[in-house]
Amino acid sequence: MQARIGTLGLAFTAVLTLAACGNSRDPSLMNLRSSHQGPDEFGVIPTKPLEMPENLAALPPPTPGGKNITDPTPEADAVAALGGNPRRLDETGQVPTSDRALVSAASRYGSQAGIRQTLAAEDYQWRKDHDGRLLERLFQVSVYYKAYKPMELDQSAELERWRRLGVVTPGAPPSGAAQQAVK
């Protein structure tokens, strides 16, 4: 009987060891899985609605394989959403004069070429190093929040830091005594 229990224990240990060794996939901190293959909702960009132009003669000639006026323009849409003029950006291909001060302020500390690839590689290594323990991986426990906890921003401390610097924070709740008076 004890030999049988020992054999079962050895078999169970072997299965756990093989399950741990077979982890050649990319680190998955959230463990979100779907039982079926469906469309990628983030990869589908809806087209703009069709509109009847006021002057049919003003339409550009068709260009096979070229741009269509109903094609999505996410960059121009983002510029417009932020209050910029997407037509000026499209015409010149450069930053408009009115926005150059903003761009120079945002890039005052310089910019690093290939920063997206560098960050992607560093994040991949971070996820790989914090992929969870054996039983967390085996039972597909989400370790996302635990892995990124050291990088979490303390909102209250950051708000107080900005207030000490004298920055007005109108969208934030009142501080200290004023907050107690509101309650």
VMD Tcl script that draws the C-alpha trace (Angstrom):
set ca {
  {0.00 0.00 0.00}
  {2.80 2.42 0.91}
  {4.64 1.55 -2.27}
  {1.52 2.47 -4.23}
  {1.18 5.82 -2.41}
  {4.88 6.50 -3.04}
  {4.43 5.71 -6.75}
  {1.41 8.02 -6.98}
  {3.35 10.77 -5.20}
  {6.27 10.31 -7.57}
  {3.94 10.42 -10.59}
  {2.26 13.59 -9.28}
  {5.64 15.23 -8.72}
  {6.72 14.27 -12.25}
  {3.55 15.79 -13.72}
  {4.08 19.05 -11.79}
  {7.72 19.18 -12.87}
  {6.83 18.63 -16.51}
  {4.10 21.29 -16.32}
  {6.59 23.79 -14.91}
  {9.25 22.99 -17.51}
  {6.85 23.31 -20.41}
  {6.53 27.05 -19.90}
  {8.16 28.23 -23.13}
  {5.41 30.75 -23.89}
  {5.57 34.48 -23.40}
  {4.87 35.57 -19.83}
  {1.16 36.10 -19.32}
  {0.46 38.04 -16.15}
  {-3.30 38.39 -16.60}
  {-4.10 34.84 -17.80}
  {-7.02 35.97 -19.92}
  {-8.12 33.14 -22.15}
  {-10.97 32.65 -24.58}
  {-12.45 29.31 -25.54}
  {-13.05 30.40 -29.15}
  {-11.22 32.36 -31.82}
  {-13.01 35.58 -32.65}
  {-12.20 38.90 -34.23}
  {-9.72 41.21 -32.55}
  {-11.96 44.04 -31.41}
  {-8.98 46.38 -31.13}
  {-7.82 45.60 -34.65}
  {-11.13 46.52 -36.26}
  {-11.39 50.21 -37.10}
  {-14.81 51.30 -38.35}
  {-14.94 53.37 -41.50}
  {-16.40 56.84 -41.54}
  {-20.05 57.12 -42.61}
  {-20.79 57.76 -46.27}
  {-21.90 61.31 -47.05}
  {-23.33 62.89 -50.14}
  {-20.99 65.73 -51.20}
  {-22.50 69.11 -51.97}
  {-20.71 69.32 -55.32}
  {-20.13 66.06 -57.21}
  {-17.75 67.81 -59.60}
  {-15.39 68.59 -56.68}
  {-14.78 64.89 -55.94}
  {-11.23 63.70 -56.56}
  {-10.73 61.13 -59.32}
  {-10.69 57.52 -58.13}
  {-7.26 56.09 -57.39}
  {-7.20 52.28 -57.31}
  {-5.37 51.20 -54.18}
  {-5.23 54.81 -52.96}
  {-6.88 56.55 -50.03}
  {-10.62 56.82 -49.74}
  {-12.37 59.71 -47.99}
  {-14.20 57.17 -45.78}
  {-10.94 55.48 -44.69}
  {-10.11 55.88 -41.00}
  {-7.55 58.56 -40.19}
  {-6.62 57.88 -36.55}
  {-3.70 60.34 -36.44}
  {-5.73 63.22 -37.87}
  {-8.66 62.29 -35.59}
  {-6.35 62.39 -32.56}
  {-4.97 65.79 -33.60}
  {-8.52 67.12 -33.97}
  {-9.58 65.64 -30.61}
  {-6.69 67.46 -28.93}
  {-7.71 70.77 -30.48}
  {-5.23 70.81 -33.36}
  {-5.83 71.29 -37.04}
  {-5.35 67.94 -38.82}
  {-5.43 69.55 -42.28}
  {-2.39 71.71 -41.51}
  {-0.53 68.66 -40.32}
  {-1.48 66.71 -43.46}
  {-0.61 69.52 -45.88}
  {2.86 70.35 -44.59}
  {3.79 67.05 -42.97}
  {5.36 69.06 -40.11}
  {4.24 70.49 -36.81}
  {2.24 73.71 -37.29}
  {3.89 76.93 -36.06}
  {1.22 77.38 -33.39}
  {2.11 74.00 -31.86}
  {5.91 74.24 -31.96}
  {6.14 75.70 -28.44}
  {4.16 72.74 -27.09}
  {6.35 70.23 -28.94}
  {9.56 71.89 -27.75}
  {8.30 71.93 -24.14}
  {7.35 68.25 -24.34}
  {10.75 67.34 -25.78}
  {12.87 69.69 -23.60}
  {14.74 66.78 -22.04}
  {15.41 65.19 -25.42}
  {14.05 62.06 -26.96}
  {15.52 58.64 -27.36}
  {15.43 56.94 -30.74}
  {13.80 53.52 -30.57}
  {12.23 54.17 -27.14}
  {9.19 52.00 -27.93}
  {11.33 48.99 -28.78}
  {13.50 49.55 -25.69}
  {10.46 49.78 -23.40}
  {8.87 46.72 -25.01}
  {12.05 44.68 -24.43}
  {12.38 45.90 -20.82}
  {8.72 45.17 -20.09}
  {9.03 41.70 -21.65}
  {11.99 40.97 -19.37}
  {10.09 42.34 -16.34}
  {7.08 40.13 -17.12}
  {9.36 37.14 -17.64}
  {11.05 37.75 -14.26}
  {7.70 38.19 -12.47}
  {5.71 35.45 -14.22}
  {4.48 33.94 -10.98}
  {5.38 30.93 -8.93}
  {4.85 27.35 -10.03}
  {1.39 26.91 -8.49}
  {0.28 30.38 -9.67}
  {1.18 29.43 -13.25}
  {-0.27 25.94 -12.87}
  {-3.63 27.22 -11.63}
  {-3.51 30.30 -13.90}
  {-3.67 32.82 -11.06}
  {-3.39 36.42 -12.23}
  {-0.15 37.95 -10.97}
  {-0.46 41.18 -12.94}
  {-1.13 43.52 -10.00}
  {1.49 41.84 -7.81}
  {4.14 42.09 -10.56}
  {3.57 45.78 -11.28}
  {2.99 46.84 -7.63}
  {6.48 48.45 -7.32}
  {5.66 50.73 -10.26}
  {2.27 51.82 -8.93}
  {1.77 55.56 -8.49}
  {0.55 56.69 -5.07}
  {-2.10 59.18 -6.20}
  {-2.44 60.95 -2.87}
  {1.30 61.41 -2.40}
  {1.69 62.69 -5.98}
  {-1.20 65.13 -5.53}
  {0.35 66.47 -2.33}
  {3.74 66.77 -4.04}
  {2.22 68.95 -6.77}
  {0.36 71.04 -4.20}
  {3.57 71.65 -2.23}
  {5.11 72.92 -5.47}
  {2.26 75.42 -5.71}
  {0.50 73.85 -8.71}
  {-3.25 74.44 -8.69}
  {-5.13 71.13 -8.96}
  {-8.76 72.12 -9.61}
  {-9.86 68.64 -10.72}
  {-8.67 67.00 -7.49}
  {-10.51 66.82 -4.19}
  {-9.73 69.53 -1.64}
  {-6.85 68.94 0.74}
  {-6.67 68.50 4.51}
  {-9.01 70.70 6.58}
  {-11.08 71.75 3.59}
  {-11.74 68.11 2.80}
  {-12.84 67.45 6.41}
  {-15.20 70.45 6.26}
  {-16.88 69.02 3.16}
  {-17.70 65.79 5.04}
}
mol new
graphics top color blue
foreach p $ca { graphics top sphere $p radius 0.5 }
foreach p [lrange $ca 0 end-1] q [lrange $ca 1 end] { graphics top cylinder $p $q radius 0.2 }
display resetview
